[in-house]
Amino acid sequence: MLSTDLREELAAIAPKRRCCRLAELSALLHTSGAWHLRAGAVTVHLDLGNSSAVRRAFTLLRDEGVRSEVRTYRPPSFEQATRYQLHVAVEELALAVLREAGVLSASGAPLPLPPKRVVGRSCCRAAYLRGAVLGAGSLSGPRDPHLELRAGTVEAARLFVDIAAREEVTLRVAARRNHALAYAKGREAIGSLLALTGAGETALRLEEDAVVAATRAEANRLANADAANLVRAADAAHRQLEAIDAVGLADLPPDLAQIAELRLRHPSASLRELAAKARPPLTKATAKRRLDAIARLAESDSRRAI
């Protein structure tokens, strides 16, 4: 769900500069593109699992005057969601655009990585990462959030890391059997990347979830602490009543007799409440000392009786 919302937010961003549009298109093609040679003609198609991402790629190509066709298919695996393919015939205009985007070389051969000029500006680096998230990104959460950018090779994953690092965003690389990943863990790192790509709403959602989770945890901690305090207070009051019963009011000096009588009349009151009811009022510490004194007298009497 978070991945879908993130892609929808990013797909709604329309960069004003052409260099940024080309950088975003470059990332989409590098992460999701596949090249084919059929009947002497070169074609490329983007294979995407999200409709908002394919719409974004279609718009970027259309804005450059490049014709493309959207097709759908359902993978043979059980219960796989519909996927989308954007087919582009590499004609003269498309060839020129893809060269500018750093997807094809001057001779028309596919480039595994974009040239430095494509991500030379800060705005273009943000656009390239935005295209990478649209084409091959996933975000899980909100608890223990994890963001991944899938790449075909370790070198491509390291490119994501290098581009992000130039914008002071930390990513890490992980190699898998058939692909590689650039990933971020933790709300701070993920939030920085989301903010860089323009996904402010998703970043805010993660931050709000973190605040709610922290507030809930603190409320639970306080509730548990209050419950424990109530249990301790009830146990203490019970022991005080037993001590008063063992000693007897008549044998207590006036100051101890006063607090003992208050405890008998208010068996569930806290020490602070008992201290406030005394005349004159006592401090909580004084009330506790007097009740402790009664407990010691009761203990002493019990020892003598043995």
N, C-alpha and C positions, 0 to 999 in steps of 0.2 A: 504493500500500500504506500509506504513512504517513497519507494522508488518511482512509482507511477506519479505521485503528486510532485515529486522533484522534477521529473521529466516534463510534466505539463507546465510547471512554472518556468523552467529554462526555455522550453519551446516558445513561450510567449514573448521572450526577449528579442527585440529587433535591433541589432547593432547599427549605428548610423554610419560608421566607417566601412568602406569596402574592404579594407585590409582585415578587419575583424570578421566580416562575413566569409572571406576566403579562408581565414584561419579556422573558423568553426567548421566550414565545409571540409577542410583538410583533415581535421580530427575525425569527423564522421566517416570519411572515406578510408582513412587509415585504420580505424577500429572495426568498421563493419563492412568494408568494401571487398569485393571479389572480382577478379578480372578473367575475361573469357575471350578466346579467339575463335570465331565461328565464320566459316565461309570467307576467310580473309579479312573480316571486320572485327575490330576490338569493341567489346562491350564491358560495362561494369555494372554490378548491381550491389545495392546496400541491403543487407539482411538485418532487419530490426524487429524487436519484439513488442514495440510500443507505437501506437498510432500517432501520438504527438511527435515522436522523434522522426518518423517518416514524413510527416507533414512539414516539419522544420527543414529537413533535407530537400524536399520537393520545392519549398519556397526559396531556399538559397539558390538552387539551380535555376529556377524560373526567373529570379531577379537578375541572373547573369545571362538570360536568354537561352539557357540550355534545356532542351526537351527531355522529359523523363516520363516513365510510366509506372504506376503503382500496381502491384499485384499482391495477392494474399495466398497463403497456403497453410495447411495444418500438418505439422510434423507427424510422422507415423507413430511416435511414442504415445502411449496411452494417456489420455486427458491432457495433452499438450495444447496450450493456448494458440490461437491463430497468430501467425507471424506475417510480416510485411516485407516485400521486396520492392526496391526502387530501381528500375532498369534504365540505364542511360546508354544511348548509342554514342560512341566517341567519334563524333563528326568534327569538322574543322573548328567550329566555335567551341565545342565542348573540350576539344584537345587543348586549345589555348587557355581556357579557364582552368582546367585541371593542372596545366603546367604552372600557372600563376599561383594556384593553391598548394603547390609543392607535392602534388600527388603523382605526377608524371615527370620524367626527365625531358630534356630537350629533344631526345630521340623518340619519345613516346613510351619509354619503358616505365613500369610502375616503380615508385621509390618506396623503400621500406620505412623510411623516416622522412619527415619534412625538412627542407633546408632551413638554416638558421634565420633567413630573412622572413620566413613565415611567422615566426614567434619572436621577432626582434623587438617589438614594442610591448609595453606592459599590457595595453588593452588587447593586443593580439594573443598574448599568453593566456589571459583570462578567457578569451573567446575559444582558444584551442582546448583548454580544459573543459569549457562548457560543452563543446562538441564531443569530447571524449566521454563525459558523463552521459550525454544524450545517446551516444552510440554504444557504449560498453560499460556503463556505470550501474552500480546497484547500491542501495542504502537500506540497511536494516536498523531497527530500533522501535520505539525510542529508548527502551532499556538496553544498556550496553551497546550503543550505536556503533555501526561498522560500515565504512564506505569502501568500495572497491572499484577500480578501473581495470578492466580486463584488457590484456594486450597479447598479441600473437607471439612476441618474443620478449626476452629479458631486456634487450636493448630498447624496445619500445616502451616497456614499463619504466625503465630508468629515465627515458625522455620525460615522461610525466613527472617523475620525481624532480628532475632538474628544472623543468619549467615552473613547477610549484615552488621550489626552493628560491628561485629568483624573485618570487613574490612573497617570500618569507612564510611559506606554508610548508609544513613537514609531511611528506609521504614516505612510505617504505615499500620495498620490493619483496615479493615472494614468488618463487618459481614453482610451477606445477608440472605435471607430466606432459600436458599438451599445450600449456599456455603459461603466461606469467601475469602477475598482478602488481599494481601500485595501490596501496591501501592506506587508510587512516583509521585509527581507533581513538575513541574518546571524544567528548563533545567539543572540546576546545579546538582540536585539530580539524575535526569534521566541519565545525562551524566556520573556521577560517577559510576552508576550501569552498564551502557553499557561498559564503559572502563574496569571495573572489569571483566565482562564476555568475553571481547575480541572483542566487537563490535565497534571498533574504527572508522570505516567508518560511521556508523549510528550516532555515537556521534558527529563526525565532521560535518555531514550533518545538525544536529540540531543546532550546533553552527553557522554554516554558514548562516542558515536561520534566526537565531537570529540577526546576524550582518546585513544582508540584510534588515530585518524588521526595525531595529533601524536606519539604514542609510536612508531608505525610509521615516520613520517618521520625522527624522531631516530635510530632504530635503523639505518635505511638510510644516514643521513648518517654515523653512526659507522662502519658497515661499510665505506662507500666511503673514509672517511678512513684506516681501518686498512689497507685494501688499498693505498691510495696510499703509506702509510708503509712497508709491506712492500716495495713495488717500489723506493722510494727507498733503503731500507736494503740491499736486494740489489744494486742498482747500485753503491752506495758500497763495499760489501764486495768486489765484483768489481774495482773500480778499485784498492782497497787491495792486493788480491792481486797485481795486475799491477805495482804500484809496488814491492812487496816483491821480486817476482821480478826486476824490473829492477835494483834496488840490490844485492840479495844480503844475507843475514844477516851474513856475516863482516865486512862493511864498516860495520855499524851500531854505534853506541855501545850500552852495556848496556841503558839504559832503552828505547831504540827497538827493540833486538833482542828484548826481552822481549815487547813488545806485538805485534811482527811474528810471533814464533813462536806466540803465542796465536791470531793471526788465521789462520795457516797450519793450525793444529790444529783450529780451529773456524770454518770459512769462512762458516757461516750464522748465527753468533751475533750478537746485537745489541751495540752499544757498551757498554750497561750490563752485559750478561753478560760481555763480555771484561774490563771493568774489575774485576768481582767475582772473576774467576779469577786476576788478577795477585797476586803475593806481594811486598810487602804489597798489599792491594787498592787500586785506584785509583778516583778519581772518574770519572764518565762524561766530563766535560769534559777531564780529563787524558789519558784514553785517546784521545779525538778529536784533541787537540793533537799527540800523538805520531804517530798515523797520518797526520795532515796533514803533519807534518814529513818522514815517509818519502816521501810523495807529492811534496813539493817537491824532495827529493834526487833522486828518479827523474826529475823534469822537468828538473832542472839537469843531470843526467848525459846526458839525451837531447839537450839543447841543445849540450853540449860535443861529443857524438859527431857532430852535424851540422857 
